[in-house]
Amino acid sequence: MSTSRHQHGPVEGFRSGRYPIGVSTHAYCYHVGRTLVDTGPPNQWRRVRAFVREMADERGIDRVVVTHHHEDHAGNAGRIAEMLDVPVFAPSASLDRLRDGFAMEMYRRVVWGGPVRVDAQPVPDHLSIGNGLTLRTIAAPGHADDMVCYLIEETGGLFSADLYIVKRPEYFRYDEHVGALLRSLHRVLEHGVSTVYCAHRGIVEDGAHALREKARYLEALCGVARRRYRQDRRSVKDIREEMLGGEGMLYWISGGDFSKDNLISSCIRDQDRIDAEHSLHAVKSPS
Ligand SMILES: [Zn+2]
């Protein structure tokens, strides 16, 4: 069994997932004001639908907003829009993928199910969500290029999508970027965050502290990884063994899509990019 409900101030969270093995196989959707934030995994639709029905009847749902195109966040948006006849708002960069679909690895279909396509509209910078509450949209790429977080302006609560999840990540997807992720962490921290409503961890009290800790951990990891690679001439595999140990279950479940090597590589690559930009500025090409 793997569903549960969590109430926090004006926010009600609902967790569901097919496999009860950990934080990364559960996903939350949240109700706040008269709005649903993210929509749960497609293969959990029966459970999600019961939650959505209850929230719609008792508190009202006038709109759905999603944080990014991934199926565990946006996969039921089309079903909910049809069931309640409400609009779906999404980041501009997500719209094509939500409408036309996108390539997905097999393990994602097994863990989350396939998403239902949906015609969403671009989410504005500020969105009234009912009961006197407003969401501010904050760009937060790194985990996914189209991801945003939503700040409840009146409370400082942050729907953080996949920005947080764990304080000390050891695994990265091949398409995640640690440099962009760090900039996103610092960007949301400029906004006076109180509680974090994480799409996988759930409610995180003192969210600003948690986000700051994650940024510190990643900065330290990047610093050491880059030094080992550039100065000590160690391989990615050696550095990963030393700093994070061997690959674990997530690596095998995802067919290598999630790996510790990806995280170490991203640390090194982002530093290489910064160095390359610096040397372009420093060395003017002869005419
Ligand atoms: Zn995601």
Residues whose N, C-alpha, C, O or C-beta is under 5 A from the ligand:
A	BS01	ZN	H70 D162
